[in-house]
């Protein structure tokens, strides 16, 4: 009987000791371990999502829109230093070979200022000092580091007759901008002209199709006036960022577009108001009808050649017969260079 009691007491001690030992053991999963495992799992998901993105799919392109700057001094040095080209949009009928409308002259002035800033940041000589040197353009990946190119855009406007030179040929809007830059700043070898486009959509399309896709320019600053900047941004974002070229590209070959809005100098308040209203309506058409429908360069080409009033043969014939598109108001014509 004594032995049974003793055995029972010993068993009780062992059970109590066992409970104490169990209570002192560390849990299988500590809090830091759980946190580390969770972070690791989330990292794996992030890597999977990143690798699953198709860089050739336009929907996966970097479509984050750039800010619109209002003054050349507002552009960050890092942005200016790495630019490949400045695009200056034409804006109306020029008075002469080197005298575009006053508000377009301001676009050129801003472009020239940025070229100077680019030269300073990259340790280059002034553009005028390079005029006797090589005319090589700066191409992405090239070891040649020349003056920052300026690409002047536009043959003319669809809303007014062309200005004519002494030889009876048209003075292109882009040529007048180039003439102004040469006359005012001594620039010529770093200035290029696009002489096919007649509106902002064709500005963007032909700038890409005949210049940037060829040269490799990818970091681009687009300059126009404040009254024109919102529609310009919608169109250039569409043509350069959202549209698929149909060619396989690496991520670093994607376009990066930046915008500078020059002041609306040289225009009356009435002319600006009339033009702003036209711009608002046109921008809405671009965003709601054109961007969703035309998603490749080929599709944009088809739009220009089958639907655009200045590139479709039948529409050009109708226009020549007096059955063209709606003519802008007299006030709006002032913002296209009418005198």
C-alpha positions as CSV (number, residue, x, y, z in Angstrom):
1,X,0.0,0.0,0.0
2,X,2.9,2.3,0.9
3,X,4.6,1.5,-2.4
4,X,1.4,2.3,-4.4
5,X,1.1,5.6,-2.7
6,X,4.8,6.4,-3.3
7,X,4.4,5.4,-6.9
8,X,1.4,7.6,-7.3
9,X,3.2,10.6,-5.7
10,X,6.2,10.1,-8.0
11,X,3.9,10.0,-11.1
12,X,2.3,13.2,-10.0
13,X,5.7,14.9,-9.7
14,X,6.7,13.7,-13.1
15,X,3.4,15.0,-14.7
16,X,3.9,18.4,-13.0
17,X,7.5,18.5,-14.1
18,X,6.5,17.6,-17.6
19,X,3.9,20.4,-17.7
20,X,6.6,22.9,-16.5
21,X,9.0,21.7,-19.2
22,X,6.3,22.0,-21.9
23,X,5.5,25.5,-20.7
24,X,9.1,26.6,-21.0
25,X,9.6,25.3,-24.6
26,X,9.8,27.9,-27.4
27,X,6.9,28.0,-29.9
28,X,7.5,26.3,-33.3
29,X,7.0,29.6,-35.2
30,X,8.3,32.8,-33.7
31,X,7.0,36.3,-34.7
32,X,10.2,37.4,-36.5
33,X,10.2,34.1,-38.5
34,X,6.5,34.7,-39.5
35,X,7.3,38.2,-40.7
36,X,10.3,37.1,-42.7
37,X,8.4,34.3,-44.3
38,X,5.6,36.7,-45.2
39,X,8.0,39.2,-46.8
40,X,9.7,36.5,-48.7
41,X,6.3,35.3,-50.1
42,X,5.4,38.8,-51.1
43,X,8.8,39.3,-52.8
44,X,8.2,36.1,-54.8
45,X,4.8,37.4,-56.0
46,X,6.4,40.7,-57.0
47,X,9.1,39.0,-59.0
48,X,6.5,36.8,-60.7
49,X,4.4,39.8,-61.7
50,X,7.4,41.7,-63.0
51,X,8.6,38.7,-65.1
52,X,5.1,38.2,-66.5
53,X,4.9,41.6,-68.0
54,X,5.5,41.5,-71.8
55,X,7.7,44.5,-72.8
56,X,6.4,44.3,-76.3
57,X,2.8,44.7,-75.3
58,X,1.8,48.4,-75.6
59,X,-0.5,48.0,-72.6
60,X,2.6,47.1,-70.5
61,X,4.6,50.1,-71.6
62,X,5.4,52.9,-69.3
63,X,2.4,55.2,-69.9
64,X,3.0,57.4,-66.9
65,X,2.5,60.9,-68.3
66,X,5.2,63.5,-67.8
67,X,4.6,66.9,-66.2
68,X,4.0,70.0,-68.3
69,X,6.7,72.6,-67.6
70,X,5.9,76.3,-68.0
71,X,9.4,77.7,-68.1
72,X,12.8,76.4,-69.4
73,X,14.3,77.0,-65.9
74,X,11.7,74.7,-64.4
75,X,13.2,71.6,-66.2
76,X,15.4,69.5,-63.9
77,X,19.0,69.4,-64.8
78,X,18.9,65.6,-64.9
79,X,16.2,65.8,-67.6
80,X,17.9,68.4,-69.7
81,X,21.3,66.7,-69.5
82,X,19.9,63.4,-70.9
83,X,17.7,64.8,-73.7
84,X,18.1,63.4,-77.2
85,X,16.2,66.1,-79.1
86,X,13.9,69.1,-78.8
87,X,10.8,69.2,-81.0
88,X,9.4,72.7,-81.8
89,X,5.9,72.6,-83.2
90,X,5.1,75.0,-86.0
91,X,2.2,77.2,-85.3
92,X,1.0,79.2,-88.3
93,X,1.8,81.0,-91.5
94,X,5.3,82.7,-91.3
95,X,5.8,86.4,-92.3
96,X,9.1,85.5,-94.0
97,X,11.7,82.8,-94.3
98,X,13.1,83.6,-90.8
99,X,10.1,85.1,-89.1
100,X,7.4,82.7,-87.8
101,X,4.5,84.1,-85.8
102,X,5.6,85.8,-82.6
103,X,4.2,83.1,-80.4
104,X,6.2,80.5,-82.4
105,X,9.3,82.6,-82.0
106,X,8.9,82.2,-78.3
107,X,8.9,78.4,-78.7
108,X,12.2,78.8,-80.6
109,X,13.6,81.1,-77.9
110,X,12.8,78.5,-75.2
111,X,14.4,75.7,-77.3
112,X,17.6,77.7,-77.8
113,X,17.8,78.4,-74.1
114,X,17.5,74.7,-73.3
115,X,20.2,73.9,-75.9
116,X,22.5,76.3,-74.1
117,X,21.7,74.7,-70.8
118,X,22.3,71.2,-72.2
119,X,25.7,72.3,-73.5
120,X,26.6,73.7,-70.1
121,X,25.6,70.5,-68.2
122,X,27.5,68.3,-70.7
123,X,30.6,70.4,-70.9
124,X,30.1,71.3,-74.5
125,X,31.0,74.4,-76.5
126,X,28.3,76.8,-77.5
127,X,26.3,75.7,-80.6
128,X,27.5,78.7,-82.6
129,X,31.1,77.7,-81.9
130,X,30.4,74.2,-83.4
131,X,29.0,75.5,-86.7
132,X,32.3,74.9,-88.5
133,X,32.6,71.4,-87.1
134,X,31.0,68.0,-87.8
135,X,27.3,67.9,-88.5
136,X,26.9,64.4,-86.8
137,X,23.8,64.1,-84.8
138,X,23.7,62.7,-81.3
139,X,22.3,59.2,-81.5
140,X,21.4,57.2,-78.4
141,X,24.4,54.9,-77.7
142,X,26.8,56.9,-79.9
143,X,30.1,58.1,-78.5
144,X,29.7,61.4,-80.5
145,X,28.4,64.1,-78.2
146,X,27.3,67.1,-80.3
147,X,24.9,70.0,-79.7
148,X,21.4,69.0,-78.7
149,X,19.4,68.6,-81.9
150,X,16.3,70.7,-82.5
151,X,13.6,69.2,-84.8
152,X,11.3,71.8,-86.2
153,X,7.9,70.4,-87.2
154,X,5.2,71.2,-89.7
155,X,4.9,72.0,-93.4
156,X,1.9,74.3,-92.8
157,X,-1.6,74.7,-91.5
158,X,-4.7,73.2,-93.1
159,X,-6.6,76.4,-92.3
160,X,-4.7,79.1,-94.3
161,X,-2.9,79.5,-97.6
162,X,0.8,78.9,-97.6
163,X,3.3,81.7,-97.5
164,X,5.5,81.8,-100.7
165,X,9.2,82.5,-101.1
166,X,10.8,84.6,-103.8
167,X,11.0,81.6,-106.0
168,X,7.3,80.9,-105.7
169,X,7.6,77.8,-103.5
170,X,6.0,77.4,-100.1
171,X,7.8,78.6,-97.0
172,X,7.3,75.7,-94.6
173,X,6.5,76.5,-91.0
174,X,9.5,74.3,-89.9
175,X,11.8,76.1,-92.4
176,X,10.8,79.5,-90.9
177,X,11.6,78.2,-87.4
178,X,14.9,77.0,-88.6
179,X,15.6,80.3,-90.3
180,X,14.7,82.1,-87.0
181,X,17.1,79.9,-85.0
182,X,19.9,80.5,-87.5
183,X,19.2,84.3,-87.6
184,X,18.8,84.8,-83.9
185,X,21.2,82.2,-82.4
186,X,23.5,81.1,-85.1
187,X,22.2,77.5,-85.1
188,X,22.0,75.4,-88.2
189,X,23.9,72.1,-88.0
190,X,21.9,71.0,-85.0
191,X,18.6,72.1,-86.5
192,X,16.4,69.7,-88.6
193,X,13.1,70.1,-90.3
194,X,10.1,67.9,-90.9
195,X,8.1,69.2,-93.9
196,X,5.2,66.8,-94.4
197,X,2.7,67.4,-91.5
198,X,-0.2,69.8,-91.5
199,X,-1.7,69.3,-88.0
200,X,-0.7,68.0,-84.6
201,X,-1.5,64.4,-85.3
202,X,0.7,64.3,-88.4
203,X,3.3,66.4,-86.5
204,X,3.7,63.5,-84.1
205,X,3.3,60.7,-86.6
206,X,5.9,62.0,-89.1
207,X,8.3,63.0,-86.4
208,X,8.3,59.5,-85.2
209,X,8.1,57.6,-88.5
210,X,10.7,59.7,-90.4
211,X,13.0,60.9,-87.6
212,X,13.0,59.3,-84.1
213,X,12.5,55.7,-85.1
214,X,15.4,56.2,-87.5
215,X,17.9,58.1,-85.3
216,X,17.2,56.4,-82.0
217,X,16.2,59.6,-80.2
218,X,14.2,58.5,-77.2
219,X,14.3,61.3,-74.6
220,X,12.3,64.0,-76.2
221,X,11.1,67.5,-75.2
222,X,8.1,68.8,-77.1
223,X,7.6,72.6,-77.1
224,X,4.4,74.5,-78.0
225,X,2.3,77.3,-76.5
226,X,0.0,77.1,-73.5
227,X,-3.2,77.2,-75.6
228,X,-2.0,74.1,-77.6
229,X,-0.2,72.1,-75.0
230,X,-3.0,69.8,-73.7
231,X,-4.0,68.5,-77.1
232,X,-0.4,68.2,-78.1
233,X,0.3,66.1,-75.0
234,X,-2.7,63.8,-75.7
235,X,-1.5,63.3,-79.2
236,X,2.2,62.8,-78.6
237,X,1.5,60.5,-75.6
238,X,-0.7,58.5,-78.0
239,X,1.7,58.3,-81.0
240,X,4.9,57.8,-79.0
241,X,3.9,56.0,-75.9
242,X,0.6,54.2,-76.4
243,X,0.9,53.2,-80.0
244,X,2.7,49.9,-80.8
245,X,5.2,50.1,-83.6
246,X,4.8,46.4,-84.4
247,X,8.5,45.8,-83.8
248,X,10.0,44.0,-80.7
249,X,11.6,46.5,-78.5
250,X,13.6,46.3,-75.3
251,X,12.5,48.4,-72.3
252,X,15.2,50.9,-72.6
253,X,14.0,51.7,-76.2
254,X,10.7,53.1,-75.0
255,X,10.0,56.8,-75.6
256,X,10.1,59.3,-72.8
257,X,8.3,62.5,-73.7
258,X,8.4,65.7,-71.8
259,X,6.5,68.9,-72.4
260,X,7.2,72.7,-72.2
261,X,4.3,75.2,-72.6
262,X,5.6,78.6,-73.9
263,X,3.6,81.7,-73.0
264,X,0.8,82.8,-75.4
265,X,2.6,86.0,-76.5
266,X,1.5,88.0,-79.5
267,X,-2.1,86.9,-79.5
268,X,-5.3,88.8,-78.4
269,X,-7.5,87.4,-75.6
270,X,-10.2,86.9,-78.2
271,X,-7.9,84.8,-80.5
272,X,-6.7,82.7,-77.5
273,X,-10.2,82.0,-76.3
274,X,-11.4,81.0,-79.7
275,X,-8.4,78.7,-80.2
276,X,-8.7,77.2,-76.7
277,X,-12.3,76.2,-77.5
278,X,-11.2,74.4,-80.7
279,X,-8.4,72.7,-78.8
280,X,-10.8,71.5,-76.1
281,X,-13.1,69.9,-78.7
282,X,-10.3,68.4,-80.7
283,X,-8.6,67.0,-77.6
284,X,-11.8,65.2,-76.6
285,X,-12.0,63.6,-80.0
286,X,-8.5,62.4,-79.7
287,X,-8.9,60.9,-76.3
288,X,-12.4,59.4,-76.8
289,X,-12.3,58.3,-80.4
290,X,-8.9,58.1,-81.9
291,X,-6.7,56.7,-79.1
292,X,-9.0,53.7,-78.3
293,X,-9.4,52.8,-82.1
294,X,-5.9,53.3,-83.6
295,X,-3.4,51.3,-81.5
296,X,-0.5,50.6,-83.9
297,X,1.6,52.8,-86.2
298,X,0.0,50.9,-89.1
299,X,-3.4,51.8,-87.9
300,X,-2.5,55.4,-87.6
301,X,-1.1,55.3,-91.1
302,X,-4.4,53.9,-92.3
303,X,-6.3,56.7,-90.4
304,X,-4.2,59.3,-92.1
305,X,-4.5,57.9,-95.6
306,X,-8.1,56.8,-95.4
307,X,-9.8,59.3,-93.1
308,X,-7.6,62.4,-92.7
309,X,-8.7,65.4,-94.8
310,X,-5.2,66.4,-95.7
311,X,-3.8,62.9,-96.5
312,X,-6.7,61.1,-98.1
313,X,-6.8,61.5,-101.9
314,X,-10.6,61.8,-102.2
315,X,-10.8,64.3,-99.4
316,X,-8.0,66.4,-100.9
317,X,-10.0,66.5,-104.2
318,X,-13.1,67.5,-102.3
319,X,-11.2,70.2,-100.6
320,X,-9.9,71.5,-103.9
321,X,-13.5,71.7,-105.1
322,X,-14.6,73.8,-102.1
323,X,-16.1,71.0,-100.2
324,X,-13.5,70.8,-97.4
325,X,-13.7,70.7,-93.6
326,X,-15.3,73.4,-91.5
327,X,-13.3,76.6,-91.6
328,X,-12.3,78.1,-88.2
329,X,-13.7,81.4,-87.1
330,X,-11.8,84.6,-88.0
331,X,-10.6,84.9,-84.4
332,X,-9.3,81.4,-84.3
333,X,-7.5,82.0,-87.6
334,X,-5.3,84.5,-85.8
335,X,-3.8,81.7,-83.8
336,X,-2.9,80.0,-87.1
337,X,-0.9,83.0,-88.3
338,X,-3.6,85.0,-90.1
339,X,-2.9,88.7,-90.3
